[in-house]
Amino acid sequence: MMGKIKVLIVDDHEIFCESLATLISMNNDMEVLGTANCGKEAIKKAELLKPDVVLMDIEMKDLDGIEAIRRIKEKCPDMAFIVLTMHSEEEHVSEAIKAGAKGYVLKESSSSEVLEAINAVSKGRVFFKSNDYFKVIKNLQDQHKNVQRIEEEYALSQRELEILRLIAQGYSNKEIGNTLFISSHTIRNHIANLFMKLNCHTRMRAVIEARKRNLI
């Protein structure tokens, strides 16, 4: 990264923001572009100032830091976030990671750790001092595998999609059989599988659900 690392500080305690800004500004490689005292203000300033790194508290009065990260990430996907908080619980670390944070530092950490975290995430690395980090990552990986397994188990086959498209066009079972050259018994089996996978009990609901999922 060329030039100084540009930082935005977000915390609802103004004195803490000012103290942290002073600390960061003492580093010749970093520059504080501004501070924000709530989530909504953070979103506005992040979009306006375009910092390289945002230090984000979790608990704020109008919008929590995790949700603020999600919203900023939608418009500024390359921006790096460090959650700076007093909460060390696994659930908070997990939510921060899922929101897109690249760092997680406790407020009780030393000033050198905060600066180290800023430097790390600005270069595309992650920085987590929480002992729960690796446990959280493993849990998220396990969840992802479970989601993949469920999606594979309930994915529609090519033949089921063909039948579903014909149902959406108003075809009867007999017309579907004549079009696809398959027996009525086979059609009934496919439709039963469709209902199970789409979690519905009628042809109309199957079509509605399929359209919701952009299958047809």
VOGU-3710 file (C-alpha; in Angstrom, 3 decimals, decimal comma):
1> mmgkikvliv> 0,000/0,000/0,000  1,407/3,384/-1,024  1,490/6,303/1,431  0,041/6,356/4,905  -2,594/3,917/6,111  -5,827/5,913/6,369  -7,921/5,042/9,417  -11,483/5,732/10,568  -12,316/5,178/14,263  -15,857/4,261/15,321
11> ddheifcesl> -16,832/4,174/19,004  -19,659/5,725/20,997  -17,246/6,965/23,674  -15,831/10,220/22,351  -12,929/10,358/24,805  -11,851/6,858/23,756  -11,999/7,900/20,092  -9,847/10,952/20,734  -7,276/9,001/22,743  -7,037/6,313/20,091
21> atlismnndm> -6,777/8,920/17,330  -3,878/10,564/19,159  -2,121/7,216/19,552  -2,500/6,280/15,880  -1,479/9,740/14,655  1,838/9,371/16,471  2,707/6,598/14,029  4,338/8,057/10,916  2,821/5,378/8,686  -0,778/6,041/9,700
31> evlgtancgk> -3,284/8,860/9,397  -6,652/9,235/11,142  -9,200/10,607/8,673  -11,913/11,026/11,276  -14,049/9,483/13,985  -17,693/8,446/14,287  -19,749/7,907/17,422  -22,492/5,652/16,053  -23,120/3,057/13,365  -25,079/5,262/10,982
41> eaikkaellk> -22,456/7,998/11,154  -19,800/5,345/10,508  -21,523/4,308/7,280  -21,688/7,900/6,019  -18,076/8,695/6,907  -16,729/5,433/5,522  -18,379/6,093/2,160  -17,250/9,735/2,174  -13,681/9,422/3,489  -12,774/6,025/1,963
51> pdvvlmdiem> -10,370/4,888/4,723  -8,125/1,864/4,264  -8,965/0,542/7,726  -11,974/1,028/10,011  -11,706/0,367/13,748  -15,238/-0,566/14,799  -16,808/-0,974/18,226  -19,676/-3,482/18,521  -22,216/-1,952/20,894  -23,533/1,450/19,809
61> kdldgieair> -26,836/3,173/20,395  -28,381/3,344/16,922  -26,774/0,546/14,904  -24,365/-2,091/16,161  -20,892/-2,361/14,688  -21,430/-5,782/13,111  -24,388/-4,542/11,064  -22,488/-1,358/10,184  -19,635/-3,485/8,804  -22,073/-5,491/6,678
71> rikekcpdma> -23,641/-2,362/5,198  -20,331/-0,652/4,479  -18,947/-3,850/2,931  -21,810/-3,866/0,425  -20,637/-0,535/-1,012  -16,929/-0,673/-0,131  -15,910/-4,345/-0,409  -12,162/-3,630/-0,297  -12,283/-1,724/2,992  -10,633/-3,550/5,917
81> fivltmhsee> -12,319/-3,753/9,322  -11,004/-4,388/12,810  -13,493/-4,961/15,605  -12,170/-3,221/18,710  -14,286/-4,262/21,668  -14,419/-5,455/25,265  -16,291/-8,624/24,224  -14,186/-11,769/23,896  -17,051/-14,273/23,568  -16,997/-16,746/20,696
91> ehvseaikag> -20,371/-15,577/19,351  -19,074/-12,026/18,870  -15,919/-13,238/17,132  -18,045/-15,442/14,870  -20,412/-12,607/13,925  -17,462/-10,299/13,226  -15,847/-12,827/10,893  -19,114/-13,488/9,055  -19,683/-9,740/8,641  -16,279/-9,388/6,988
101> akgyvlkess> -13,940/-8,191/9,749  -10,269/-9,008/9,175  -9,211/-8,231/12,729  -10,564/-8,590/16,253  -8,812/-6,801/19,103  -9,901/-6,403/22,714  -9,872/-2,928/24,232  -7,648/-4,218/27,000  -4,932/-4,932/24,411  -1,718/-2,941/24,323
111> ssevleaina> -1,330/0,021/21,986  1,315/-1,897/20,040  -1,201/-4,667/19,307  -3,721/-2,150/17,955  -1,085/-0,670/15,644  0,043/-4,144/14,620  -3,548/-5,057/13,758  -4,001/-1,934/11,613  -0,782/-2,656/9,760  -1,714/-6,316/9,219
121> vskgrvffks> -5,226/-5,844/7,824  -4,104/-2,952/5,610  -1,836/-5,479/3,870  -4,575/-8,033/3,407  -3,731/-10,203/6,398  -5,929/-11,126/9,356  -5,279/-10,245/12,982  -7,149/-12,023/15,764  -5,904/-12,139/19,332  -8,984/-13,905/20,676
131> ndyfkviknl> -8,348/-17,482/21,807  -11,654/-18,455/20,187  -10,532/-17,543/16,661  -9,447/-20,970/15,422  -12,402/-22,641/17,130  -14,761/-20,193/15,416  -13,156/-20,769/12,019  -13,536/-24,539/12,402  -17,198/-24,160/13,402  -17,875/-21,924/10,396
141> qdqhknvqri> -16,159/-24,422/8,104  -18,283/-27,239/9,555  -21,446/-25,169/9,057  -20,446/-24,489/5,450  -19,938/-28,207/4,820  -23,367/-28,951/6,301  -24,990/-26,312/4,082  -23,234/-27,756/1,027  -24,399/-31,257/1,954  -28,006/-30,099/2,364
151> eeeyalsqre> -27,910/-28,160/-0,921  -26,541/-31,197/-2,753  -29,127/-33,469/-1,153  -32,013/-31,202/-2,133  -30,745/-30,041/-5,538  -33,130/-30,726/-8,419  -32,014/-33,112/-11,132  -32,077/-32,093/-14,778  -35,152/-34,258/-15,387  -36,952/-32,747/-12,380
161> leilrliaqg> -36,236/-29,260/-13,715  -37,623/-30,237/-17,126  -40,818/-31,519/-15,519  -41,067/-28,444/-13,309  -40,829/-26,126/-16,325  -43,598/-28,043/-18,079  -45,768/-27,922/-14,947  -45,247/-24,149/-14,892  -46,545/-24,044/-18,481  -49,711/-25,862/-17,414
171> ysnkeigntl> -48,895/-29,311/-18,798  -50,789/-32,309/-17,400  -48,971/-35,516/-16,444  -50,067/-37,108/-19,727  -48,773/-34,149/-21,748  -45,485/-34,219/-19,830  -45,148/-37,940/-20,597  -45,794/-37,382/-24,307  -43,264/-34,526/-24,406  -40,464/-36,255/-22,491
181> fisshtirnh> -41,294/-39,845/-23,545  -41,536/-41,150/-19,982  -44,215/-43,165/-18,200  -46,877/-41,745/-15,891  -45,376/-43,763/-13,024  -41,972/-42,117/-13,568  -43,596/-38,688/-13,732  -45,396/-39,252/-10,422  -42,116/-40,258/-8,774  -40,371/-37,144/-10,090
191> ianlfmklnc> -43,203/-34,891/-8,920  -43,133/-36,511/-5,466  -39,393/-35,744/-5,281  -40,052/-32,180/-6,430  -42,607/-31,648/-3,679  -40,212/-33,026/-1,064  -37,244/-30,936/-2,215  -39,292/-27,751/-2,555  -41,173/-28,413/0,694  -44,638/-28,087/-0,839
201> htrmraviea> -47,705/-30,230/-1,562  -49,295/-28,836/-4,728  -48,157/-28,144/-8,280  -48,948/-24,441/-7,921  -46,886/-24,112/-4,732  -44,027/-25,970/-6,408  -43,985/-23,451/-9,249  -44,161/-20,493/-6,843  -41,313/-21,866/-4,723  -39,211/-22,639/-7,794
211> rkrnli> -39,599/-19,072/-9,030  -38,586/-17,740/-5,624  -35,386/-19,774/-5,905  -34,842/-18,683/-9,537  -35,006/-22,302/-10,701  -37,372/-21,547/-13,576
//
